[in-house]
Amino acid sequence: MSAPEERYGDALEAAARHARQWLESQETRHVGPRVTAADLAADFGGPLPRDGTPAAEVVDYLATKAEPGLMAMPSGRFFGWVIGGTLPAALAADWLVSAWDQNAVLRYAAPAVSAIEEAAGNWLVGLLGLPEESDVGFVTGATMANFAGLAAARWRLMADAGWDLERDGLFGAPRIRCLVGRERHDSVDLALRYLGLGTPTPVPSDRQGRIIPAELERQLAEGSGPALVCLQAGNLHSGAFDPFAEAVRVAKDHGAWVHVDGAFGLWAAAVPGLSALTAGMDLADSWATDAHKTLNVPYDCGIVVVRDRTALRSSMGVHTSYLIQTGDGAGDPLETVPELSRRARGVPVWAALKSLGQAGVAGQVHRLAERASQLAEQLAALDGVEVLNDVDYTQVSLAFGDDATTRAVTARIIADGRVWMSGSRWR
Ligand SMILES: *Cc1c(COP(=O)(O)O)cnc(C)c1O
């Protein structure tokens, strides 16, 4: 067998060359893909050949054939949904994570990546102003971060109601009342569904999508028993934040667990000038966010933060004889995530935070918000363009007259290729 550098070298060099070409193309390329998945089916499909192909050739083929079907999401000219780019340090760290190929579930087996993720978790909790005693888990995205936070909530609410969830499951368990803002993200419903908690009860929100605390109060007062309240930092369409100080107080008065979906909005807490948006958020019990959005870490990476460590570890953790745990009190990554094998997703987060520093994170988020306001202002000055939201964070929602015209203009912009934007329906 040849030396590892020969076996891996050619393929890695080919990958690095193609990656650089891709990144260099971002400034000028047509943002949208020029082909459909169906167009590419023949290039990647057909019967699996009997014989193999040398690694470097595989990489060349893959990169060349994929090129026209890639969307320039990291280009800075992509305005679809909420999708981040990639910081150089985070991208390079992600490559190392692949090369290291650590199964990052046990401190004992993967000490380096465990220590790095733990440091990243501590930095995050500090940056976002969340309780120091919290546990942090690095998961695939905000959907699974919502899932993990809500699993901890379910465990705690059941335990406090005297119900042994591990032993008895959900059959015959006390019902948990799940209340969500009418404009919560669908991933909250999905997480509740995964957890067997059913469809949540929507609480009316204002025109920007913020939950109305008086309505929350009314609904909580109407019922009784364990309650779970999901609040939102950053509405997909408007970027609006729920009024945390008041909503958390109302929820806590009724003994509810409060979870915050802050997929992109939680990052406002890292910016001194935006702190009013998240004021009072730290009094919640669990928080979900994404690193692959506002922090600009490569896909995929979400983060869950839970104040009640026992609740998170009891709902996610597992203890068996073959998983050798160090027992030094720090806990293993597997106790904070819904996985028993996992990629060290916190390592690119560590690299992103280290490369930016506190001021850099704040600057990055602040710039995003500032550019959104500038963009909204310039667009609002044009004939026939209506900005639908109060822009005080990173989102801008537009209408170009009626729905049909908006659809037609969006299609024209996408075809032009200089920028890309997604269509949606709001209100
Ligand atoms: C993107 C988003 C999610 C889901 O995050 P994923 O990373 O796609 O799982 C949840 N909530 C909000 C508000 C979002 O913007």
The ligand as an SDF file (V2000), in Angstrom:
LIG
                    3D

 15 15  0  0  0  0  0  0  0  0999 V2000
  -33.9430   28.4700   10.0520 C   0  0  0  0  0  0  0  0  0  0  0  0
  -34.8350   28.5160   11.2190 C   0  0  0  0  0  0  0  0  0  0  0  0
  -35.1290   27.3580   11.9520 C   0  0  0  0  0  0  0  0  0  0  0  0
  -34.6970   25.9820   11.5110 C   0  0  0  0  0  0  0  0  0  0  0  0
  -33.3230   25.8920   11.5060 O   0  0  0  0  0  0  0  0  0  0  0  0
  -32.5700   24.7340   10.7350 P   0  0  0  0  0  0  0  0  0  0  0  0
  -31.1530   25.0730   10.9400 O   0  0  0  0  0  0  0  0  0  0  0  0
  -33.0030   24.8340    9.3050 O   0  0  0  0  0  0  0  0  0  0  0  0
  -32.9550   23.4360   11.3540 O   0  0  0  0  0  0  0  0  0  0  0  0
  -35.8980   27.4910   13.0880 C   0  0  0  0  0  0  0  0  0  0  0  0
  -36.3610   28.6930   13.4910 N   0  0  0  0  0  0  0  0  0  0  0  0
  -36.1130   29.8270   12.7940 C   0  0  0  0  0  0  0  0  0  0  0  0
  -36.6550   31.1250   13.3100 C   0  0  0  0  0  0  0  0  0  0  0  0
  -35.3390   29.7750   11.6330 C   0  0  0  0  0  0  0  0  0  0  0  0
  -35.0740   30.8990   10.9700 O   0  0  0  0  0  0  0  0  0  0  0  0
  1  2  1  0
  2  3  1  0
  2 14  2  0
  3  4  1  0
  3 10  2  0
  4  5  1  0
  5  6  1  0
  6  7  2  0
  6  8  1  0
  6  9  1  0
 10 11  1  0
 11 12  2  0
 12 13  1  0
 12 14  1  0
 14 15  1  0
M  END
$$$$
